[in-house]
Amino acid sequence: MHDLQKYIDFAKESLGITFDQPELFVTALTHRSYLNEHRSTVKEHNERLEFLGDAVLELVVTEYLYTNYSEPEGILTNWRSALVRTESISAAASALGFEPYLRLSRGEKRGTDRARAQILANSFEAVVGAVYIDKGYEAAKEIIDRTILSTFAKILETGSWLDPKSRLQEIAQSETGHTPSYKVLEESGPDHDKVFTVGVYVDTKLYGKGSGPSKQSAQQAAAEKALKKFDKS
């Protein structure tokens, strides 16, 4: 592989790791779409490594929370979800500088920000899987400690581990004294593929609108929009 040295150098710079099997690291950054365009030279994409890395990530985070906190299971589960959600893992991949090294098809390179965030998150999990295979559990754990668990204090401080509706209720009651209310503004599509649009109101003022395949998901989307307004106020 003509650019293998580039990935060896990047792994050492970004992760502090010299891989015994550097091809694992390259594969971890190889999206399925890239393989489709390079079938003659590329034999594997990162989804199997992602499957492994996801399990390692969840174990490390679960072990950390269990060892350091005595909260009940429900709270620990919410904290873990905040740590391993797409946004958190994607941010870790970005901080490590993965994006320029992702191997993507031409189409995926022009994808949406949301799609790119998902690809980055998947690549982070795949890299964790690659490190686990090549260097073992402790090496994978060190990367997760440094990039994911290091953000936990901020997650607790901002309350971002709460779902959007819960966070909005706390903020709205604290800042306005009113509890948010939700109203379905529109329903569209056939019964088997409905789309709901919901508005969230605080003291009769519309703070945000959101859409989704269920009323609950639309409410969460509306709450996310409303939270951005409170952040700016």
Rosetta blueprint (number, residue, H / E / L):
1 M L
2 H L
3 D L
4 L H
5 Q H
6 K H
7 Y H
8 I H
9 D H
10 F H
11 A H
12 K H
13 E H
14 S H
15 L H
16 G L
17 I L
18 T L
19 F L
20 D L
21 Q L
22 P H
23 E H
24 L H
25 F H
26 V H
27 T H
28 A H
29 L L
30 T E
31 H L
32 R H
33 S H
34 Y H
35 L H
36 N H
37 E H
38 H L
39 R L
40 S L
41 T L
42 V L
43 K L
44 E L
45 H L
46 N L
47 E H
48 R H
49 L H
50 E H
51 F H
52 L H
53 G H
54 D H
55 A H
56 V H
57 L H
58 E H
59 L H
60 V H
61 V H
62 T H
63 E H
64 Y H
65 L H
66 Y H
67 T H
68 N H
69 Y L
70 S L
71 E L
72 P L
73 E H
74 G H
75 I H
76 L H
77 T H
78 N H
79 W H
80 R H
81 S H
82 A H
83 L H
84 V H
85 R L
86 T H
87 E H
88 S H
89 I H
90 S H
91 A H
92 A H
93 A H
94 S H
95 A H
96 L L
97 G L
98 F L
99 E H
100 P H
101 Y H
102 L L
103 R E
104 L L
105 S L
106 R H
107 G H
108 E H
109 K H
110 R L
111 G L
112 T L
113 D H
114 R H
115 A H
116 R H
117 A H
118 Q H
119 I H
120 L H
121 A H
122 N H
123 S H
124 F H
125 E H
126 A H
127 V H
128 V H
129 G H
130 A H
131 V H
132 Y H
133 I H
134 D H
135 K H
136 G L
137 Y H
138 E H
139 A H
140 A H
141 K H
142 E H
143 I H
144 I H
145 D H
146 R H
147 T H
148 I L
149 L H
150 S H
151 T H
152 F H
153 A H
154 K H
155 I H
156 L H
157 E H
158 T H
159 G L
160 S L
161 W L
162 L L
163 D L
164 P H
165 K H
166 S H
167 R H
168 L H
169 Q H
170 E H
171 I H
172 A H
173 Q H
174 S H
175 E H
176 T H
177 G L
178 H L
179 T L
180 P L
181 S E
182 Y E
183 K E
184 V E
185 L E
186 E E
187 E E
188 S E
189 G L
190 P L
191 D H
192 H H
193 D H
194 K L
195 V E
196 F E
197 T E
198 V E
199 G E
200 V E
201 Y E
202 V E
203 D L
204 T L
205 K E
206 L E
207 Y E
208 G E
209 K E
210 G E
211 S E
212 G E
213 P L
214 S L
215 K H
216 Q H
217 S H
218 A H
219 Q H
220 Q H
221 A H
222 A H
223 A H
224 E H
225 K H
226 A H
227 L H
228 K H
229 K H
230 F H
231 D H
232 K H
233 S L
